[in-house]
C-alpha cells in the first residue's frame, strides 16, 4: 500500500529481458537519498505507480533491481522505459505514516494519454484521455486519482468527450516526472479503489434486489418506492 506522495525520482540505468518473458530493471537514486536506508530484499516499491518487488540492492551508486512481469508490461507503460528514463519512487506506507495522499495499491488499471497541457499562472493543467471511456465511471470531480504513482485531485471531468483534468502546483511540478511529460505521452493510471469497492457492493445489492425479476436501475426503484409511500400516506 502507498500514499501517492513521491519520495524520490530515480533513473533507470539498465534493462534486461523482453516483453514476452519479462524484464529486469535497475534503478539508481541520488547518492544522498535516504529512500533505501531501511530497505530489504523483498520490499515493495512503487515505480511510476507500479508496485514492484526489490530483488537486489546496490551499494554504490545506491540503487535496486526489480523484476517486471509480462502482465505488468502489458497493462502499464513500464515497457516504454529505456536507460536514462526518470521514474517516480515511493516506499510502501508504514502504519505510523500520515496519509497525505490517498490509498494507492500500486495496481495500474490502465494507461491514458496526455491530450493537452496548459499553464494557469505558476500551475499547470493537464488533460488525459483513456482508450476506453468506460473507466470514466470511476473518475469524479474533486476525487482522487494516481498518475504514475502521484496522488492528484481531479479538477474537471467530461464524460461525453471522454477526458479528465488535474492541476499540478509549482511545488509538485518540481518533484514528480509528470511535469516533464507533454502531449502524446502516456501515464499509468490507478483509479480510487474505493470507487471499485462501491461499485461491486452496489452491484451485489441490485442483484439481490432483482432476483427472479428483470434488473431494475436503483434510481427507478427508489423513485417507485417513494411514490408508493406517498400514495399510501394519502389513502
N, C-alpha and C positions, 0 to 999 in steps of 0.2 A: 504494500500500500504506500502511496506517495501523496504529497500535498499539491504538486504542480508548481512549487516555488523552486526555480532552477538555482542550484548551488554553485555550479561551475560550468564553464564552457571548455570542452576538451577538443582535441584534434585527432582525427583518425590517422594513424601512422602506417598501418599495413592491413591488407585484407587478403585472405586466402580462401580458396574454395570457389563454389559456383552456386547458381540459383537452384539447381536440381538436387545437389547433395547437402547444401548448407554452407555457411561461411564462418570463418573465424576472424574476428575483428580486434585489432589492437588500438587502444585509445590512450593518448598521452595527455597529462594535465600539467598546469604550471608547477614549477619547482616549489613554490611557496604555498601551494594549495594544501588544505587540511582534509580534502574530500576523502582520501583513503587512509586517514590517520588511524581509524579503528576498523578498517575493512578486513574481512576474512574470506577465504575461498568459499564459494557457495553463496555469498551475499547477493542480494538483488540490487540492481542499479538501473535507474530509468535513463535510457539513452534515446534522446529525441522522442520521449514519451512511450518507449517500449521497455517493458520490464525484462531485463536480461540477467543472466547469472554470471558472476565473476568466476572465471576458470583459472586464472593465474594473475599474480600481482608482480609488477615490475618496479624495482627499487630506484633506478636512475637511468634516464629521466623517469619520474613517477608515472605509473600508468597501470593498465589492466587489459586483459583479453576477455572476450565474451564469445560464445557460440550463438550464431543466428540460424535458426531452423528454416527449412524451405517454406513452411506455412507462414512464418513471420515475414519472410521476404515477399511473399505473395500479398499480404494484407497491409504492409507498411511501405514507407519509402526508404527503408534502410538499404535496399538493394541498389539505390542510386548513389549511395555514398562512395567516395573514392579517397585514396590517401590525400590528406590535406583538408578534407571536409571538416567543418566545425560542428560539434554536437552539444545539445543541452544535456546536462548530467544532474541527477538528484539521487541521493541515497534513500533507502527505504525509511519511512517515517518511524520515529520512536514513540512509545506510549506517552512520554512526557513532553512531546513537542507541541508548540502552539499551532493550531490549524489555521494558518494564514491564508491558505488557498481553499481547496476543496478535496474531497476523497477521490483520488485518482488511482486506478488499478494498474495502469501500465499495459492495458489490453486494448490495442488500437482497433477501432471499429471500421474505419475506412480512411481513404486518402482523399483530400479535397485540393482543388486548385485555386490559387490566388488569381482573382479576376480584376481587382482594382486596388490601387494604393494611392492615398492622397493625404496631404498634410492638413492638420487642423491646429493651427498655432504651433506649439512645440510638440504636440501629439501627432500620432499617425493612425489614420483609419484604414483598415484593410478589409476587403470583401472576399468571401470564399464561396465556392460552388462545388457541391458533391456531384459525382456522376449519377448517383441515384437520389432523386428528390425525396424518396421515402424516408431518408434519415432526418429530414427536417422536422418530423413529428416529435423528435427528442430535443429540438433546439428552440428555446423560448426567449423572448425578450427579457433581459436582465438575469438570465440563467447562467450557469457555469458551463464552460467547455474547456477541454485541454487540447492545445495545438502544439505539436512537437514537444509535449510534456509540460507546457506552460499553462497554468491556470489563468483563464481570462473570463471576462464578463461580456456577454453578448449585448451589443448596443442596438442592433436592428436585425429584423428577420423579414424576408419576403417569401412567403410560401408559394405564391403564384409564379414568381420568376426563378425561385429555387436558389436563394443565396442568403447568407447572413454576414454581419459585420462585427468587428471588435475594434477597440481603440487601444493603442499602446502609448502609455505616458512616456515622457522622456526618460525617467528612471529605468523603466522596463526595457526600453529600446537599447540601452547600453549593456544589458545583462542577459539577453536571450538572442538566439540566432534568427528568430522570426523577423526581427527588424532588418536583417541583412537580405531577406528574400524579396523578390519582385514578381510582377505579373507573369503568369505562366508556370511558376514553380509550385511545388506541392508541399503539403503538410500532413503529418499524421494527426488524426482526429479521434479523440475519445469523448463521447457524449457523457453527460452526467449519469452515473449508474443508477441514481435514484429514479430517474425517468423510466428506465427499463424495468426496474422492480415495480414501479407504479403501474406500468402498462400490463405486466404479467398478472399482477394482483387483480386489476380491473377485468382482464380477460377471463380469469377464473371465476370472478363474481358473475359476469354476464353469462358464462357457460352454465353455471349452476342455476341462474335465474331462468334460463331459457330451455331447460331440459324438457324434452318431449314436445316443444313448440318451436316455431321458427324464431331465429335470433332477432331480438328487437333492440335497437340502439338505446343506450342508457338514458339519453335525454328524453326520448319519446316515452319511455316507461315512467320516468319521473313526472313528466307533464300529465300523463294519463292518471297517475296516482293522485296528483294534486287536484285535478278536475273532479275525480270521483269523490274525494273527501269533501270538496266544496259542495257538490251536488247533494251528498248525504247530509251535510250540515243544514241545507235549506229545506230538506224533506220534512 
